Amino acid sequence: MSAKSNRVIRLGEITGVHGVKGWVKVHSFTEPRINLFEYADWLLEDGAGQRMVVLESGRESGKRLVAKLVGIDNREAAEALAGAVIGVPRSAMPPCAPGEYYWADLEGLAVRNVAGDRLGTVERLIATGANDVLVLEGGGERLIPFVQGETVRDVDLDAGEIVVDWDVSYWE
């Protein structure tokens, strides 16, 4: 198993408690947000370290998501989890369809334009509603729309590179 497939992918965080029977409120980073509950084994990470927990049940409760974890049976135990980041191993995630990518797989890739100029490295992505946007590090924060076939010409995960149709003068 490669280091890439052993990587932990952040899928959400525990934001508080829900009731007195050990339920927790969760904020999901998945789209749609309910997809967080497709993963039963969660790796929680907080200031105390990492620990594996098992999802017993999860559901929508009004505008938020709530979850019940195995062995967390009272409010005090649930409160101890507040602030923990929810992750899963990359290997637990289903493969993407051709031309689709997990954001986590794009982070860290080098970006160059079709002329061969190195533009930076993908630090993170942001959703704008219209399209996703690559945020590059290196030379200040630089933004490039992630529009495949137009701005994004090629994504080569094996080579660790994204090729874009983007001129360096756009940032001047």
SULMOWO-V390782 format. One record per residue. N is the residue number from 1. RES is the residue in one small letter. PSI is psi in degrees with one decimal (* if undefined). NEAR is the number of other C-alpha atoms within 12 Angstrom. Layout:
# SULMOWO-V390782
((N,RES,PSI,NEAR) (N,RES,PSI,NEAR))
This chain:
# SULMOWO-V390782
((1,m,132.5,9) (2,s,162.7,9) (3,a,-33.1,10) (4,k,-41.1,20) (5,s,-17.7,18) (6,n,-10.2,15) (7,r,144.9,19) (8,v,127.9,27) (9,i,125.3,31) (10,r,124.8,29) (11,l,-9.9,37) (12,g,-168.7,34) (13,e,153.9,33) (14,i,123.5,37) (15,t,-13.1,25) (16,g,-165.8,28) (17,v,158.5,32) (18,h,100.3,32) (19,g,-161.7,20) (20,v,2.2,17) (21,k,19.6,21) (22,g,2.9,29) (23,w,148.4,36) (24,v,151.0,41) (25,k,139.3,34) (26,v,145.9,39) (27,h,122.3,34) (28,s,138.2,31) (29,f,-1.0,26) (30,t,162.2,25) (31,e,114.8,16) (32,p,158.5,14) (33,r,-30.2,22) (34,i,-16.6,25) (35,n,-19.1,21) (36,l,-34.5,34) (37,f,0.7,33) (38,e,-9.6,25) (39,y,118.9,31) (40,a,-33.3,25) (41,d,113.1,25) (42,w,139.1,35) (43,l,113.1,32) (44,l,136.3,33) (45,e,129.8,27) (46,d,-167.8,19) (47,g,-22.0,13) (48,a,-6.4,13) (49,g,-150.3,12) (50,q,146.9,18) (51,r,146.1,19) (52,m,138.6,24) (53,v,161.6,25) (54,v,129.9,24) (55,l,121.6,29) (56,e,-42.1,23) (57,s,150.5,24) (58,g,146.7,29) (59,r,166.6,26) (60,e,141.9,23) (61,s,95.0,16) (62,g,-126.4,9) (63,k,4.2,13) (64,r,170.1,21) (65,l,143.5,32) (66,v,151.5,35) (67,a,149.2,43) (68,k,126.1,35) (69,l,143.4,33) (70,v,130.0,23) (71,g,-6.4,18) (72,i,97.9,26) (73,d,4.7,22) (74,n,168.5,21) (75,r,-40.3,23) (76,e,-42.1,19) (77,a,-38.2,23) (78,a,-40.3,31) (79,e,-33.1,24) (80,a,-17.2,24) (81,l,-10.7,38) (82,a,132.4,29) (83,g,-9.2,23) (84,a,139.9,32) (85,v,137.1,32) (86,i,125.2,39) (87,g,164.5,37) (88,v,153.6,35) (89,p,142.5,27) (90,r,-34.1,27) (91,s,-18.4,20) (92,a,-11.9,21) (93,m,143.6,27) (94,p,154.6,16) (95,p,152.0,14) (96,c,154.3,13) (97,a,157.3,8) (98,p,133.4,9) (99,g,-1.5,17) (100,e,151.0,19) (101,y,144.8,22) (102,y,138.8,26) (103,w,-40.5,29) (104,a,-29.1,30) (105,d,-22.3,32) (106,l,-27.0,33) (107,e,132.0,29) (108,g,-8.1,25) (109,l,145.2,31) (110,a,146.5,32) (111,v,128.7,43) (112,r,157.0,30) (113,n,174.5,26) (114,v,-21.0,21) (115,a,-7.2,15) (116,g,0.1,18) (117,d,131.4,18) (118,r,123.0,24) (119,l,-20.7,35) (120,g,-162.7,31) (121,t,141.6,29) (122,v,115.6,35) (123,e,-44.5,26) (124,r,177.0,26) (125,l,154.2,29) (126,i,147.9,23) (127,a,129.6,19) (128,t,-7.1,14) (129,g,-49.9,9) (130,a,-45.7,10) (131,n,165.8,17) (132,d,157.7,23) (133,v,131.0,27) (134,l,132.4,36) (135,v,116.3,31) (136,l,145.4,31) (137,e,160.6,23) (138,g,108.2,17) (139,g,29.2,15) (140,g,166.1,14) (141,e,122.8,19) (142,r,136.2,27) (143,l,136.0,31) (144,i,127.4,39) (145,p,136.0,27) (146,f,80.0,37) (147,v,103.2,24) (148,q,138.4,22) (149,g,-20.5,14) (150,e,-81.0,16) (151,t,-46.1,26) (152,v,115.3,27) (153,r,-32.8,23) (154,d,139.4,28) (155,v,118.0,31) (156,d,94.1,22) (157,l,-37.5,23) (158,d,-38.9,13) (159,a,-12.6,14) (160,g,40.8,20) (161,e,145.6,28) (162,i,132.6,39) (163,v,129.6,35) (164,v,153.5,33) (165,d,86.8,26) (166,w,127.0,28) (167,d,141.5,21) (168,v,-25.0,22) (169,s,-15.3,10) (170,y,-22.3,12) (171,w,-1.5,14) (172,e,*,8))
